[in-house]
Amino acid sequence: MELQPTLVILAAGMGSRYGGLKQIDPVGSHGEAILDYSLFDAHEAGFETAVIIIKKAIEKDFMDTVGARLKNCPMEIRYAYQEIEKNLPEGFRIPAERTKPWGTSHAVLCAKEEIDGAPFAVINADDYYGKSAFKVIYDFLKNAKDGTHYDFC
């Protein structure tokens, strides 16, 4: 069976510069967050599965807001958790002063099991991309065929 493209959404940020959890802040007239619009557009473009990466520290706030709305989402929604100690290279030690997650690559690595080998696109939960962007990336991923090198976009 051919694996279908998966949308991976980075939503683990603590919003330290912003001053709060911008990935759950409402922007729409019915309390929608930007993430709600992205999922709608992604589904319209063909995506059937999304993996949302969050931190345990924001899980309750996320699930009480965006997560509650996503129970009615027509897509399959999976969750992955980015924690500072998760999926680090063997022998790597976390510096004592480090409290923030390691960034995008680490977040995707933390979601590896939920992505489950599917071709995937990564977006930020707090950026708006528009339906045409999701269509371009979905079509690319749907038709990408790795040969001797990985087929990246």
N, C-alpha and C positions, 0 to 999 in steps of 0.2 A: 504494500500500500504506500502510495506517495504521501509524504508528509506535507501538510498544508502550512503556508506562512503564518507565523505567530507575531503578534505585536507585543513588544516588551516595553513597559512603561516605568520610567525612573520616578519614583514618588517617595523616596526615603529621606529626602532633605529635611533639615530641621528649620530652615528659613531664618538662619541667624542674622543675615544682612537685612532681610525683608522684615523681620520682627514677628514672625508667626509662620504657620503652616500654609503657605500660599497654594499648595497643591489641593487643598480642600476649601479654600475661600470661595464663596459664591460670587459669580460674575453675571449670571443669567437672572431673568425676571422670576424664575421659579426656584432659585437657589442653586442652579447648576454651576459646577466648577468647570474650568477649561477642560479637564480630563473627560467630563461627560460629553462635551462636543467632539473631542478627539475620538472617543470610542464610537460615537454615532457615525462620524465620517469614515472611520476605519472599517466599520461593518458595511457601510454602503459601498466601499471600495472592494470588499471581498473577504476581509479578515473575519475569521470565525472564533479565534482564540486570542486572548490577551493575558499576559503575565504582568502583574503589577508588583513592583518591588517596593516594599516599605520597611520600616524599622519597627521592632517590637515596641519601642518607646512611643510611637505614634499610632499604634494599631487601634486602640479604642477610639480615638478621635477620628481616624480615617474610616473605620467601620461604621461608626455612628452617623457619618455624613455621606460621603461618596459611596462607601461600601454598602450602605443600606439601599441606596438608589440602584446600585449595580445588581441587586438580587433580581431585578426585572429586566436586565440587559439581555438582548437576544444572543450575545456572544458567550462563549465559555470563559469565565474569569477565574484565573488561578493567581495565587499569591506566593511570593517568595520574600524572604526576609534577609536584608543586608545588615549583618552585625560585624563589628570590627574584627572579631576572631574567626569568622566563618570562611572556610575554603582558602586559607592562606597556604603558601608553599611550605612544604615540609622543612622544618628547621628554622623557619622565620619567627622572629620574636617581635612582638609589638612594643614600640617604645613606651615607657611609662607615661609620658606626657600626652600620648596620642589618644584622643577621644572621638574624633570624627571618622566617618567611614572613609574608605580608601578611594572612592571615586567610581566613575562609570565602568571601567573594566572589571573592578571588583564586584560591582552590583550585578553585572551580567554573569559573572562566575557564580555568584550566589543564587542566580536563577537557573542555572544550568539544568538541574533536574526537572524543573517545570517546563523549560523550553523543549526538552526531550528530543534533541537532535533535529528539530524542525528548522527550516530557514526562517530568519527573524529580522525584524527591524526594531530599532531602539529609538524611543522618543522621550522627551521630558514631559512630566505631567502638567507642568505650568507654562508650556508653550503651545500656541495655536498654529497648526500646520495647514489646515484646509483640506477639503475632500480630494482635490486634484493631486496633492502630494502623496496622500495615502494610496491613490489609484496607481500612480507611477511606481511606488515602491512595491506594492502588492503584485503588480504585473511582472516586475523584474524578478521578485522572489519566486513567483509561481513558475516562471520559465527558466530560472537559473539552473545551470547544470555544472557542478564542479567537475573539472577534468583533472589534469595534472596539477592545477593550481585552483585555489578557492575562487569562486565567482562572487566578487564583492561589488557593492554599489555604494 
